[in-house]
């Protein structure tokens, strides 16, 4: 099969011929239908997060079951599925206490470098990425890394739910638990930030303030549910938000992945407010907060891993929101591309030209 391989950071991905072995017990072979280009992949491509190389990246995808291994009972050949990097074991303390997104079962949620699912003719090992590797025509995954979806859901839109959409909406619904009428701020109007904005509208947030430096993205944020926009180039975004809210927000969501914006998210809170960090702050980077603010007004800051999802429950519900016109996935897709165009797709992402590019493997 053809796959996009990262050999070293800050180098273009290379299209290579790569293979997968036959499915073992509880493994499923998928034909990849669509894969979104996510900013998280870019973090690894730029060396901001470590991973064994060479590797086939990609983790936001939808596909069709081609073959199943022994003991697989959840899916059968021909089923349409969304993949998710939040593969769960179902038996560890986190899974059994209702937090499968942070499963600790390393026999199922294989740490980087452990998987032997991919093979090639070159010397050395080719590594699977986040137990998925969706920048390839096929994926071999554990059955607990996928969710079955209804037949009438378009697979290109379904792929987006696999990471960006579940991460953004889940941060609103699950991690923060935004209540109807509350005020929320989203810093960063990329794919995850837009999903959080749309999720806030679905949750009934009374006011949704979008913060970015790109006027086109701010305009789209208004289409997806934002009630107000703040262009950070027009002055201190913290001061602008505090003025708009007359004292701060109930919830803020950082969807950039930077030290400065994480600190701004905390400063934008009102008394009793909660800042939720969604973005991937570069590995090894610390954020600094004024200690007194934790006492003055009981403000909080928390992380959100993939939207604190229970993806086999959450993703089908997001599909229902889409099919009923509440989740506007059509606006998320800026371009549909071929696998050979992947490097250009990431270049356009970095330039801010696109919200999401989706690889169409059957095109």
Steps between C-alpha positions, in 0.01 A plus 500: 500500500604865459570698815648837601815444708676748729872424506617798706352821641470805276524292184220429250304179532600238244250274323627142536377144455426358844322182611296380795505150643189284533260585785566319826250449782277806551659687209316649203631582153345814352499650155561868567236708325583850626757658731508856630819702527515598867725756665602229746675316216685822423632517858674167445616596151666809647662308784299673774399159634723189494414179316708209365577543129448414221126495553177525306309790653127574496231438759177672389327257268208291387502174311340167418574166667682260265595215734475410869720288724398236751269599786382819327129531574435873464534538120484290184622540144333792325420703812569873477699637793675803645841444658610660826839523667323462836519121471387351830557172682175503697649350815750751647402737782442793263277297266293345777452837671361655182810671358606282204662794319790473746515119500824363648475149352828480310418156359232670289605866499847418374772755589698655209744256345331182628265411214609244239199544271678666208773348282715603205789381291748757632739434791369587842152543641219714363300637794126530547382840623259524793383142436350612166721644217220621276716664230495162330262306280445242777511499879538207738354594838362355822123461490475745793645776279190524279131577520234378256297771331177515305506438125371843396780699666745643241844361580693822436294680767514193723881505491505847658312367801791260562720771654437871454126496550491256791784692665335842470141404572603253769695768684176700516257215574714264710808669646353842581131412509385836365148577618226686311541875532865498606764715331793331330809617313686299236857607423604373157260443212660200334319169463489421873408853599220513242368169633498645852309805374244285321481277808437801720208599281355148525550504878303826524779732612357848539804676359784354293801724440744391228860627517741481206718717275350385169196705389375223270502246783326745732231550237452122476486478880192721489341261251569206733346657809728770641313804628806727518847506348829642625790561264813470712681734259271784612646509851535290814247215456469459878397862541256470210334191648481646850332807355251296296409279795517773764731296721583168334352181360362186661710286266800554275643252251857523373518342154833635373754300697726782620629626834372855449146401402472250785590777743253734330223242536546501877509880516171526309307313770248654733462389862441124516600460135676204344766508227524185290818437300422317175802599290825301494746725681852401379656218700714636787334844504378634835225755552509766774198614699462741788452286810270745674241464222430144616389640836341819371181377341576125500607494136607166353705370209473147360606286207279319252621186325306446177197669652483256794312280256310176527526482126270205436223705661607851404578452130161353401335790684713750307388332179138553607577869564651525150211327326253727680688815397641594841865402442615678186774267376454612140665832582800328661631351175699754300654257250477138390839374385685189386769327706768637265394854593552452873805725536326783319202446729714546811666808346157654448407412858808682634420806290151520648334458160290198594303372795522130408631311198376144462681227305254310282657159442232384257520813285 
